[in-house]
Amino acid sequence: MVEKVPFSNTARRGLARVIARSGLCSRSQAIEWVRQGRIRVDGRRVTDPERRIDTAQSQIEVNGELLSDLTRVYLAVNKPRGLVTTARDERGRATVYQVLEQSGLPWLAPVGRLDRASEGLLLMSNDSAWAAALLEPQRQVIKTYRVQVHGVPQPMTFTQMREGVVCSGEKLAVTEVSLLRSGGRTAWLEIQIKEGRNRHLRRLLEALNFPVLRLLRIAIGPLQLGNLPRGEWRYLTPHELQELDRSSGFSRSQKYVWPRRQ
């Protein structure tokens, strides 16, 4: 899903920060572009990334295109196990950006994270305001997971999960949990949470002596992973984007534009 969104910001800020906040690229990438002379402000090339500009009055061009013509992109990705949800990994591990290689897409950021051992539905976008709305705990956007654990939890364990367990000073809880099936030594659970702390479900289940063997996110709010193949991506549809906006309380006035995948 892509959408034309006017760039609006009324403060005076450093040029690289303004470009990065638009969602076009990372802050480090914006700094590099400015130093390379690829940015013009009101028709003049600017090479100082910290140059203060009036974003309400200035016209910013990136590679000859107005920042006001920035295309917002919204993707669903089926993240495979073994990929790190980051642009660069200091340890040289493979990242989720390998899924987007040679796609011709603009720079995108993950909306939240899935740890390296986890898999399933991951959203990616260059709309930072939209991403922030989906991630705010107060918005209470439900995330749904299928989790395989060692052992078979009993109803008392499910009660503990709903009430919450304190781990390293943090209270970790789930919104809902149910047993899907069990095979004697292992079980599959369906779990919903409203906020995602670092390794939330793994830490919670480990504390209750049910180590996670596999963790798959199958839904974010109303958006389902569906039959999207592992390691593939697709645009969100206008209807899906509207439903996600509704579930997060995100308000926008722009019309949706249906993309054509290259």
C-alpha positions as CSV (number, residue, x, y, z in Angstrom):
1,M,0.0,0.0,0.0
2,V,1.4,3.4,-0.9
3,E,0.0,6.8,-0.2
4,K,0.9,10.4,-1.2
5,V,1.2,12.4,2.0
6,P,2.2,16.1,2.1
7,F,5.2,16.8,4.2
8,S,4.3,19.2,7.0
9,N,6.4,20.3,9.9
10,T,6.4,23.8,11.4
11,A,9.6,23.8,13.5
12,R,13.2,24.8,12.6
13,R,15.3,21.7,12.7
14,G,18.5,20.3,11.3
15,L,18.2,19.3,7.6
16,A,19.2,15.7,8.1
17,R,16.8,15.3,10.9
18,V,13.9,16.7,8.9
19,I,14.6,14.3,6.0
20,A,14.8,11.3,8.4
21,R,11.6,12.3,10.2
22,S,9.8,12.3,6.9
23,G,10.4,8.6,6.8
24,L,12.3,8.6,3.6
25,C,15.5,7.2,5.1
26,S,17.4,6.7,8.3
27,R,19.2,9.6,10.0
28,S,22.7,8.3,9.0
29,Q,21.5,7.9,5.4
30,A,20.1,11.5,5.4
31,I,23.5,12.8,6.7
32,E,25.3,11.0,3.9
33,W,23.0,12.3,1.2
34,V,23.3,15.9,2.4
35,R,27.1,15.6,2.4
36,Q,27.0,14.1,-1.0
37,G,25.2,17.2,-2.3
38,R,22.0,15.4,-3.2
39,I,19.8,17.8,-1.2
40,R,18.5,21.2,-2.2
41,V,16.7,23.7,-0.1
42,D,14.7,26.3,-2.0
43,G,16.7,25.5,-5.1
44,R,20.1,25.7,-3.5
45,R,22.4,22.8,-2.7
46,V,23.0,22.3,1.0
47,T,25.9,20.1,2.3
48,D,25.6,20.8,6.0
49,P,23.4,18.1,7.7
50,E,22.9,20.3,10.7
51,R,21.8,23.4,8.7
52,R,18.7,24.7,10.5
53,I,15.7,25.2,8.1
54,D,12.2,26.5,8.4
55,T,10.2,23.4,7.4
56,A,7.0,25.4,7.1
57,Q,8.4,27.7,4.4
58,S,11.3,25.8,2.8
59,Q,11.1,23.4,-0.2
60,I,13.3,20.4,0.2
61,E,14.4,18.4,-2.9
62,V,16.0,15.0,-2.6
63,N,17.7,13.8,-5.8
64,G,15.6,16.4,-7.7
65,E,12.3,15.4,-6.2
66,L,10.3,17.4,-3.7
67,L,10.1,15.9,-0.2
68,S,6.4,16.8,-0.3
69,D,6.0,14.1,-3.0
70,L,7.2,11.4,-0.7
71,T,5.4,8.1,-1.3
72,R,4.4,6.3,1.9
73,V,4.7,2.6,1.7
74,Y,3.1,-0.1,3.9
75,L,4.1,-3.7,3.7
76,A,3.3,-7.0,5.3
77,V,6.3,-9.4,5.5
78,N,6.4,-13.0,6.5
79,K,9.7,-12.9,8.4
80,P,11.6,-16.2,8.4
81,R,13.3,-17.6,11.5
82,G,17.0,-16.6,11.7
83,L,16.8,-13.0,10.5
84,V,17.4,-10.1,12.7
85,T,14.9,-7.2,12.7
86,T,17.3,-4.4,12.1
87,A,18.9,-2.5,9.2
88,R,22.5,-3.4,10.2
89,D,23.7,-6.0,12.7
90,E,27.0,-5.3,14.5
91,R,27.6,-9.1,14.6
92,G,27.1,-9.5,10.8
93,R,24.0,-11.6,11.1
94,A,21.4,-11.8,8.3
95,T,18.7,-9.2,8.6
96,V,15.1,-8.9,7.5
97,Y,16.1,-6.5,4.8
98,Q,17.3,-9.4,2.7
99,V,13.6,-10.1,2.1
100,L,13.4,-6.7,0.4
101,E,16.6,-7.0,-1.7
102,Q,16.2,-5.8,-5.4
103,S,12.6,-4.8,-4.7
104,G,13.1,-1.2,-5.8
105,L,11.3,0.0,-2.6
106,P,12.3,3.1,-0.7
107,W,14.0,2.9,2.7
108,L,11.5,1.2,5.2
109,A,11.7,0.6,8.9
110,P,10.2,-2.4,10.8
111,V,7.1,-1.5,12.8
112,G,8.1,-3.2,16.1
113,R,10.3,-6.3,16.2
114,L,10.4,-10.0,16.1
115,D,13.5,-11.5,17.6
116,R,15.9,-13.6,15.5
117,A,14.3,-17.0,16.5
118,S,10.7,-15.7,15.9
119,E,8.9,-15.7,12.7
120,G,5.7,-14.5,11.0
121,L,3.9,-11.2,10.4
122,L,6.0,-8.1,10.4
123,L,4.9,-4.7,9.2
124,M,7.4,-2.3,7.5
125,S,6.8,1.3,6.5
126,N,8.4,4.7,6.0
127,D,5.4,6.3,7.8
128,S,6.9,6.9,11.3
129,A,3.7,8.5,12.7
130,W,1.6,5.5,11.7
131,A,4.2,3.1,13.1
132,A,4.3,4.9,16.4
133,A,0.5,4.7,16.7
134,L,0.5,1.0,16.2
135,L,3.2,0.5,18.8
136,E,1.9,2.7,21.6
137,P,0.7,0.5,24.5
138,Q,-2.1,2.9,25.2
139,R,-3.6,2.2,21.8
140,Q,-3.9,-1.5,22.8
141,V,-3.5,-3.0,19.3
142,I,-3.7,-6.8,19.8
143,K,-0.9,-9.0,18.5
144,T,-1.7,-12.7,18.1
145,Y,0.8,-15.5,18.2
146,R,1.0,-19.3,17.8
147,V,3.5,-20.6,20.2
148,Q,4.9,-24.2,20.6
149,V,6.2,-24.9,24.1
150,H,7.9,-27.7,25.8
151,G,5.4,-29.3,28.2
152,V,1.6,-29.0,28.4
153,P,0.3,-26.1,30.4
154,Q,-2.7,-26.6,32.6
155,P,-5.6,-24.1,33.2
156,M,-3.8,-22.7,36.3
157,T,-0.9,-21.7,34.1
158,F,-3.2,-19.8,31.8
159,T,-4.6,-18.0,34.7
160,Q,-1.1,-17.0,35.8
161,M,-0.3,-15.8,32.3
162,R,-3.4,-13.5,32.3
163,E,-2.7,-12.2,35.7
164,G,1.0,-11.6,35.0
165,V,4.4,-12.6,36.2
166,V,7.2,-10.3,37.3
167,C,10.4,-10.9,35.4
168,S,13.5,-8.8,36.1
169,G,11.3,-6.1,37.5
170,E,8.8,-6.1,34.7
171,K,5.3,-7.4,34.9
172,L,4.6,-9.6,31.8
173,A,1.1,-10.7,31.1
174,V,-1.1,-11.8,28.2
175,T,-4.6,-10.6,27.2
176,E,-5.8,-14.1,26.2
177,V,-4.4,-17.6,25.9
178,S,-5.8,-20.9,24.8
179,L,-4.6,-24.5,24.1
180,L,-4.7,-25.4,20.4
181,R,-3.3,-28.9,20.7
182,S,-0.8,-31.0,22.6
183,G,1.3,-34.1,21.8
184,G,2.2,-35.2,25.3
185,R,5.6,-33.5,25.5
186,T,4.8,-30.3,23.7
187,A,1.8,-28.1,23.1
188,W,0.7,-25.3,20.7
189,L,-0.9,-22.2,22.3
190,E,-2.6,-19.2,20.8
191,I,-1.7,-16.1,22.7
192,Q,-2.8,-12.5,22.4
193,I,-0.9,-9.5,23.9
194,K,-1.6,-5.7,23.8
195,E,2.1,-4.7,24.3
196,G,5.3,-6.2,23.3
197,R,8.1,-5.9,25.7
198,N,11.6,-7.3,24.9
199,R,11.2,-11.1,24.4
200,H,7.8,-10.8,26.1
201,L,6.4,-14.2,25.6
202,R,9.7,-16.1,25.8
203,R,10.5,-14.6,29.1
204,L,7.0,-15.1,30.5
205,L,6.8,-18.8,29.4
206,E,10.3,-19.5,30.6
207,A,9.4,-18.1,34.0
208,L,6.5,-20.6,34.2
209,N,8.8,-23.5,33.1
210,F,7.4,-23.8,29.6
211,P,10.4,-23.0,27.2
212,V,9.4,-21.8,23.8
213,L,10.3,-24.1,20.9
214,R,8.7,-22.0,18.1
215,L,7.0,-18.6,18.0
216,L,5.0,-17.4,15.1
217,R,3.1,-14.1,14.9
218,I,-0.1,-14.6,12.9
219,A,-1.9,-11.3,13.3
220,I,-1.5,-7.6,14.2
221,G,-4.9,-6.1,15.1
222,P,-7.3,-7.2,12.3
223,L,-4.5,-7.9,9.9
224,Q,-3.8,-11.7,9.4
225,L,-0.6,-13.3,8.1
226,G,-2.8,-15.5,5.9
227,N,-1.1,-17.5,3.2
228,L,1.8,-15.1,2.5
229,P,4.7,-17.4,1.9
230,R,7.6,-17.4,4.3
231,G,10.3,-14.9,3.2
232,E,7.9,-12.9,1.0
233,W,6.2,-9.5,1.2
234,R,3.2,-7.7,-0.1
235,Y,1.6,-4.3,0.0
236,L,-1.3,-3.7,2.4
237,T,-4.6,-3.2,0.7
238,P,-6.5,0.0,1.2
239,H,-9.1,-1.9,3.3
240,E,-6.4,-3.4,5.5
241,L,-4.8,0.0,6.1
242,Q,-8.1,1.5,7.0
243,E,-8.7,-1.4,9.5
244,L,-5.3,-0.9,11.1
245,D,-5.9,2.8,11.3
246,R,-9.2,2.1,13.0
247,S,-7.8,-0.4,15.5
248,S,-4.9,2.0,16.5
249,G,-7.0,5.2,16.4
250,F,-4.7,6.7,13.8
251,S,-6.3,9.6,11.9
252,R,-5.4,10.6,8.4
253,S,-7.1,12.7,5.7
254,Q,-5.3,11.5,2.6
255,K,-6.8,9.1,0.1
256,Y,-5.3,5.7,-0.5
257,V,-3.4,5.0,-3.7
258,W,-3.2,1.4,-5.0
259,P,0.4,0.5,-5.8
260,R,1.7,-1.4,-8.8
261,R,4.3,-3.8,-7.8
262,Q,7.4,-3.7,-10.1
